[in-house]
Amino acid sequence: MSEAGPDTDDKGPETHGSSPAFILDPRLRQEANRAFVWVSVIGLVALAVYISQSLLVIFGALVFASMIDGGSRLLGRVLPIGRRWRVSLVLIGVVAFFYWLVTFAGAQIAQQAAELPSIVERQATLIEQWAEANGIAVSLSQLQSMSSQVLSGVGTVTKALTGLAGGVATAILIVIIGIYVAFEPRLYERGVEWFAPRSSRQSFSVTLDRMAHTLRRLMAGRLLGMVFEGFVTFLALTMFDVPMAALLGILTGLLAFIPNIGAPISGLLMAMVGFSVDVETGLYTIGIYFFVQTFDGYVVIPMIAKKTVDLAPALVLAAQLILGILFGILGLLLADPLMAMLKVALERRAEQNDEAIQSQADSDGVATMQTGT
């Protein structure tokens, strides 16, 4: 008859589930779990920083897709055709516009664009001479250095976007990814929802829908403001025979995409071109700038803000400063949409917390009633 002791000892480790990597002390095991969580969090943060440039490009593609999707939804109100056809019509319209811009207006705009740097440089020289005459020490080289730093976007993360090749490649990636998402948005929404736990997918889907709705509204308002500012600026400058009216109108419209920063830059360019003719024309351009910005600020933007997200200007400006330093011009362009998405996510989180508190209060009330009866 065999001894029971050795058999019990052999099965002991299997019964307790121990292994060479198993920590028997529960306190040490708890500390090891905490350390693992912290290492995982730090690793995820480091990974996010490492791939932040790619994430920003993907977000830019989502912004572009929201513009296309908004245009297709507008077409859907008047054209009872499929979604793919409406998206295709929007893309064809965008390509046709740029073709017209290059073909019919390209020669004039290219000539004006070639003359604009020399005009700006002459005006900068005059400003330097006026400053020196009034005892202000300002160097033209310092102004050029400061402007080049602002336009290029400092920061180590901008290396992937510096240079013409990097900018063109980034724009192509944004357009291609945006077109794919615009054609099949629900496919990619389901893919993102799969990252959430099964119990939270329905709530996460509601958050994504609200984000998409807000982004479409925000971009529609932004495009409307760009068209208004660019077109009205072109007409007003043409009426007063200001040179480079077409180029300044296009630049004003494009810079209107950047809130808080784009308008002063376009106004400065308009004033420089106007004063290059004479003082009277320069004053006209300043008046046109303030008229367009005042009408846009007190009429167009409030109408748009009622149907879009309301963001604090100081918050947007701070986000533009931080993202502009980190990611250059791309971060500057996407700061406003990114802050809008964060606001929607935080509002949705607060709503879920309120629902949880209300549900807990209702449960406590029911339990109190049952106890009393």
C-alpha positions as CSV (number, residue, x, y, z in Angstrom):
1,M,0.0,0.0,0.0
2,S,1.5,3.3,-1.1
3,E,2.1,6.3,1.1
4,A,-0.5,9.2,0.7
5,G,2.0,11.9,1.6
6,P,4.0,12.0,-1.6
7,D,0.9,12.0,-3.7
8,T,-0.5,14.9,-1.7
9,D,2.7,16.8,-2.0
10,D,2.9,16.3,-5.8
11,K,-0.6,17.6,-6.3
12,G,-0.2,20.5,-3.9
13,P,1.2,23.0,-6.4
14,E,-1.5,22.2,-8.9
15,T,-4.2,22.6,-6.3
16,H,-2.9,26.0,-5.2
17,G,-2.4,27.1,-8.9
18,S,1.2,28.2,-8.2
19,S,3.9,28.6,-10.8
20,P,7.5,29.9,-11.0
21,A,6.0,33.4,-11.7
22,F,3.3,33.2,-9.1
23,I,3.6,35.5,-6.1
24,L,2.3,33.8,-3.0
25,D,2.2,36.9,-0.7
26,P,-1.1,38.7,-1.5
27,R,0.4,42.1,-0.6
28,L,3.3,41.7,-3.0
29,R,0.9,40.5,-5.6
30,Q,-1.3,43.6,-5.1
31,E,1.8,45.9,-5.4
32,A,2.9,44.0,-8.6
33,N,-0.5,44.5,-10.1
34,R,-0.3,48.2,-9.3
35,A,3.1,48.5,-10.8
36,F,1.9,46.7,-14.0
37,V,-1.0,49.2,-14.3
38,W,1.4,52.2,-14.0
39,V,3.8,50.7,-16.4
40,S,1.0,50.1,-18.9
41,V,-0.3,53.7,-18.5
42,I,3.2,55.2,-19.0
43,G,3.7,52.9,-22.0
44,L,0.4,54.0,-23.6
45,V,1.2,57.7,-23.0
46,A,4.7,57.2,-24.6
47,L,3.1,55.4,-27.5
48,A,0.5,58.2,-28.0
49,V,3.3,60.8,-28.0
50,Y,5.3,58.7,-30.5
51,I,2.4,58.3,-32.9
52,S,0.8,61.7,-32.2
53,Q,1.6,63.0,-35.6
54,S,-0.1,60.1,-37.3
55,L,-3.1,60.4,-35.0
56,L,-3.4,64.1,-35.9
57,V,-3.3,63.2,-39.6
58,I,-6.1,60.7,-39.1
59,F,-8.1,63.3,-37.2
60,G,-7.6,65.7,-40.1
61,A,-9.0,63.1,-42.4
62,L,-12.0,62.8,-40.2
63,V,-12.5,66.5,-40.4
64,F,-12.3,66.4,-44.2
65,A,-14.7,63.4,-44.3
66,S,-17.2,65.4,-42.1
67,M,-17.1,68.2,-44.7
68,I,-17.9,65.7,-47.5
69,D,-20.5,64.0,-45.4
70,G,-22.2,67.4,-44.7
71,G,-22.3,68.3,-48.4
72,S,-23.8,64.9,-49.2
73,R,-26.5,65.4,-46.6
74,L,-27.4,68.8,-48.0
75,L,-27.7,67.2,-51.5
76,G,-29.9,64.5,-50.0
77,R,-32.5,67.1,-49.2
78,V,-33.0,67.9,-52.9
79,L,-31.7,64.8,-54.7
80,P,-33.3,61.4,-53.8
81,I,-30.3,59.4,-54.8
82,G,-28.0,57.0,-52.9
83,R,-25.3,58.1,-50.5
84,R,-22.4,57.0,-52.7
85,W,-23.7,59.1,-55.6
86,R,-24.1,62.1,-53.4
87,V,-20.6,61.8,-52.0
88,S,-19.3,61.4,-55.6
89,L,-21.1,64.6,-56.7
90,V,-19.6,66.5,-53.8
91,L,-16.1,65.3,-54.7
92,I,-16.6,66.2,-58.3
93,G,-17.8,69.6,-57.3
94,V,-14.6,70.2,-55.2
95,V,-12.4,69.0,-58.1
96,A,-14.2,71.2,-60.5
97,F,-13.8,74.3,-58.3
98,F,-10.1,73.8,-58.0
99,Y,-9.8,73.1,-61.7
100,W,-11.6,76.4,-62.4
101,L,-9.4,78.2,-59.8
102,V,-6.2,76.9,-61.5
103,T,-7.4,77.2,-65.1
104,F,-9.2,80.5,-65.2
105,A,-7.9,82.4,-62.3
106,G,-4.5,80.7,-61.9
107,A,-2.5,83.1,-64.1
108,Q,-3.8,86.2,-62.5
109,I,-3.5,84.8,-59.0
110,A,0.0,83.4,-59.7
111,Q,1.2,86.8,-60.9
112,Q,-0.3,88.5,-57.8
113,A,1.2,85.9,-55.5
114,A,4.6,86.5,-57.1
115,E,4.3,90.3,-56.4
116,L,3.0,90.0,-52.8
117,P,6.3,89.1,-51.1
118,S,8.1,92.1,-52.6
119,I,5.2,94.4,-51.5
120,V,5.3,92.9,-48.0
121,E,9.1,93.3,-47.8
122,R,8.9,97.0,-49.0
123,Q,6.2,97.7,-46.4
124,A,8.3,96.0,-43.7
125,T,11.3,98.2,-44.7
126,L,9.1,101.3,-44.4
127,I,7.9,100.2,-40.9
128,E,11.5,99.7,-39.9
129,Q,12.5,103.1,-41.1
130,W,9.6,104.7,-39.3
131,A,10.4,102.8,-36.1
132,E,14.1,103.9,-36.2
133,A,13.0,107.5,-36.8
134,N,10.9,107.4,-33.7
135,G,13.6,105.8,-31.6
136,I,12.4,102.2,-31.7
137,A,15.1,99.7,-32.5
138,V,13.6,97.1,-34.8
139,S,15.6,95.1,-37.2
140,L,14.2,93.8,-40.5
141,S,16.1,90.5,-40.1
142,Q,14.5,90.1,-36.7
143,L,11.1,90.6,-38.1
144,Q,11.8,88.1,-40.9
145,S,13.1,85.6,-38.4
146,M,10.1,86.0,-36.1
147,S,7.6,85.6,-39.0
148,S,9.4,82.6,-40.4
149,Q,9.3,80.9,-37.0
150,V,5.5,81.6,-36.6
151,L,4.7,80.4,-40.1
152,S,6.9,77.3,-40.0
153,G,5.7,76.1,-36.5
154,V,8.5,75.3,-34.1
155,G,8.9,72.1,-32.2
156,T,10.6,68.7,-32.7
157,V,7.4,67.0,-33.7
158,T,7.0,69.1,-36.8
159,K,9.8,67.4,-38.6
160,A,7.5,65.0,-40.4
161,L,5.6,68.0,-41.9
162,T,8.4,70.4,-42.7
163,G,9.2,70.9,-46.3
164,L,7.0,70.9,-49.4
165,A,7.2,67.1,-49.8
166,G,6.0,66.4,-46.3
167,G,3.1,68.9,-46.6
168,V,2.0,67.5,-49.9
169,A,2.2,63.9,-48.6
170,T,0.3,64.8,-45.5
171,A,-2.4,66.5,-47.6
172,I,-2.7,63.5,-49.9
173,L,-3.1,61.1,-46.9
174,I,-5.8,63.3,-45.3
175,V,-7.7,63.4,-48.6
176,I,-7.4,59.7,-49.3
177,I,-8.4,58.6,-45.8
178,G,-11.2,61.2,-45.7
179,I,-12.7,59.9,-48.9
180,Y,-12.6,56.3,-47.6
181,V,-14.4,57.3,-44.4
182,A,-16.9,59.5,-46.2
183,F,-18.0,56.6,-48.5
184,E,-18.4,54.1,-45.6
185,P,-18.7,56.0,-42.3
186,R,-20.7,53.4,-40.5
187,L,-18.1,50.7,-41.2
188,Y,-15.4,52.7,-39.4
189,E,-17.7,53.7,-36.6
190,R,-18.4,50.0,-35.9
191,G,-14.7,49.4,-35.9
192,V,-14.1,52.1,-33.3
193,E,-17.0,50.8,-31.2
194,W,-15.4,47.4,-31.0
195,F,-12.6,48.9,-28.9
196,A,-15.1,49.7,-26.1
197,P,-16.4,47.0,-23.7
198,R,-19.5,45.2,-24.9
199,S,-21.5,46.7,-22.0
200,S,-20.5,50.3,-23.0
201,R,-20.8,50.1,-26.8
202,Q,-24.3,51.5,-27.0
203,S,-23.4,54.5,-24.9
204,F,-20.1,54.9,-26.8
205,S,-22.1,54.8,-30.1
206,V,-24.3,57.7,-28.8
207,T,-21.1,59.7,-28.0
208,L,-19.7,59.0,-31.5
209,D,-22.9,60.1,-33.2
210,R,-22.9,63.4,-31.2
211,M,-19.3,64.0,-32.1
212,A,-20.0,63.4,-35.8
213,H,-23.0,65.7,-35.7
214,T,-21.1,68.5,-34.0
215,L,-18.2,68.2,-36.3
216,R,-20.4,68.4,-39.4
217,R,-22.1,71.5,-38.0
218,L,-18.8,73.1,-37.0
219,M,-17.2,72.5,-40.4
220,A,-20.3,73.7,-42.3
221,G,-20.3,76.9,-40.3
222,R,-16.5,77.3,-40.9
223,L,-16.9,76.8,-44.7
224,L,-19.8,79.3,-44.7
225,G,-17.7,81.9,-42.9
226,M,-14.8,81.3,-45.3
227,V,-16.9,81.8,-48.4
228,F,-18.5,84.9,-46.9
229,E,-15.3,86.6,-45.9
230,G,-13.4,85.7,-49.0
231,F,-16.2,86.8,-51.4
232,V,-17.1,90.0,-49.7
233,T,-13.5,91.0,-49.3
234,F,-12.9,90.4,-53.0
235,L,-16.0,92.5,-54.0
236,A,-15.1,95.3,-51.6
237,L,-11.4,95.5,-52.7
238,T,-12.5,95.4,-56.3
239,M,-14.9,98.3,-55.8
240,F,-12.1,100.5,-54.4
241,D,-9.5,99.3,-57.1
242,V,-7.2,97.8,-54.5
243,P,-4.5,95.7,-56.2
244,M,-4.5,91.9,-55.8
245,A,-8.2,91.8,-54.9
246,A,-8.6,88.2,-56.0
247,L,-5.5,86.9,-54.2
248,L,-6.4,88.8,-51.0
249,G,-10.0,87.5,-51.2
250,I,-8.7,83.9,-51.5
251,L,-6.2,84.4,-48.6
252,T,-8.8,86.0,-46.4
253,G,-11.2,83.0,-47.1
254,L,-8.5,80.4,-46.4
255,L,-7.2,82.1,-43.3
256,A,-10.8,82.4,-41.9
257,F,-10.5,78.6,-41.3
258,I,-8.2,79.5,-38.4
259,P,-10.2,81.4,-35.8
260,N,-8.6,84.2,-33.7
261,I,-5.4,84.1,-35.7
262,G,-6.3,84.0,-39.4
263,A,-8.3,87.3,-39.4
264,P,-5.4,89.5,-38.1
265,I,-3.0,88.0,-40.6
266,S,-5.3,88.6,-43.5
267,G,-6.0,92.2,-42.3
268,L,-2.3,92.9,-42.0
269,L,-1.7,91.7,-45.6
270,M,-4.6,93.8,-46.9
271,A,-3.2,96.9,-45.1
272,M,0.3,96.4,-46.5
273,V,-1.0,96.0,-50.0
274,G,-3.3,99.1,-49.6
275,F,-0.6,101.4,-48.2
276,S,1.7,100.2,-51.0
277,V,-0.5,102.3,-53.3
278,D,-1.2,105.3,-51.1
279,V,-2.5,106.3,-47.7
280,E,-6.1,106.6,-48.8
281,T,-6.1,103.1,-50.3
282,G,-4.5,101.8,-47.1
283,L,-7.3,103.4,-45.0
284,Y,-9.9,101.9,-47.4
285,T,-8.5,98.4,-46.8
286,I,-8.5,98.8,-43.1
287,G,-12.1,99.9,-43.2
288,I,-13.0,97.0,-45.4
289,Y,-11.3,94.6,-43.0
290,F,-13.2,95.9,-40.0
291,F,-16.5,95.9,-41.9
292,V,-16.1,92.3,-43.0
293,Q,-14.9,91.1,-39.6
294,T,-17.6,93.1,-37.7
295,F,-20.4,91.8,-39.9
296,D,-19.0,88.3,-39.7
297,G,-18.6,88.4,-36.0
298,Y,-21.9,89.9,-35.1
299,V,-24.2,88.4,-37.8
300,V,-22.7,85.3,-39.5
301,I,-20.9,83.7,-36.5
302,P,-23.8,84.0,-34.0
303,M,-26.1,82.5,-36.5
304,I,-23.7,79.6,-37.0
305,A,-22.9,79.2,-33.3
306,K,-26.5,78.5,-32.4
307,K,-26.3,75.3,-34.4
308,T,-22.7,74.4,-33.6
309,V,-20.6,74.0,-30.5
310,D,-20.0,77.1,-28.4
311,L,-16.3,77.3,-27.5
312,A,-14.6,79.9,-25.4
313,P,-12.2,82.0,-27.5
314,A,-9.5,81.9,-24.8
315,L,-9.7,78.1,-24.7
316,V,-9.4,77.9,-28.5
317,L,-6.5,80.3,-28.6
318,A,-4.6,78.3,-25.9
319,A,-5.2,75.1,-27.8
320,Q,-4.0,76.7,-31.0
321,L,-0.8,77.9,-29.2
322,I,0.0,74.5,-27.8
323,L,-0.9,72.5,-30.9
324,G,0.8,75.0,-33.2
325,I,4.0,74.7,-31.3
326,L,3.9,70.9,-31.2
327,F,2.6,70.2,-34.7
328,G,3.0,73.3,-36.7
329,I,0.4,74.5,-39.2
330,L,-1.6,71.2,-39.1
331,G,-2.1,71.5,-35.3
332,L,-3.1,75.1,-35.7
333,L,-5.8,74.2,-38.2
334,L,-7.2,71.3,-36.2
335,A,-7.1,72.9,-32.8
336,D,-10.7,74.1,-33.0
337,P,-12.3,70.8,-34.1
338,L,-10.3,68.9,-31.6
339,M,-11.5,71.1,-28.7
340,A,-15.0,70.7,-30.0
341,M,-14.7,66.9,-29.8
342,L,-13.3,67.0,-26.3
343,K,-16.1,69.2,-25.2
344,V,-18.7,66.8,-26.6
345,A,-17.0,63.9,-24.9
346,L,-16.8,65.7,-21.5
347,E,-20.5,66.8,-21.8
348,R,-21.5,63.2,-22.6
349,R,-19.5,61.9,-19.6
350,A,-21.2,64.4,-17.3
351,E,-24.5,63.3,-18.6
352,Q,-23.7,59.7,-17.9
353,N,-22.7,60.6,-14.4
354,D,-25.9,62.4,-13.8
355,E,-27.9,59.4,-15.1
356,A,-26.0,57.1,-12.8
357,I,-26.6,59.3,-9.8
358,Q,-30.3,59.6,-10.7
359,S,-30.6,55.8,-11.1
360,Q,-28.9,55.3,-7.8
361,A,-31.3,57.8,-6.1
362,D,-34.3,56.0,-7.6
363,S,-33.0,52.6,-6.4
364,D,-32.5,54.0,-2.9
365,G,-36.0,55.5,-2.9
366,V,-37.6,52.2,-4.0
367,A,-35.6,50.3,-1.3
368,T,-36.7,52.8,1.4
369,M,-40.3,52.4,0.4
370,Q,-40.1,48.6,0.5
371,T,-38.4,48.8,3.9
372,G,-41.1,51.0,5.2
373,T,-43.9,48.8,4.0
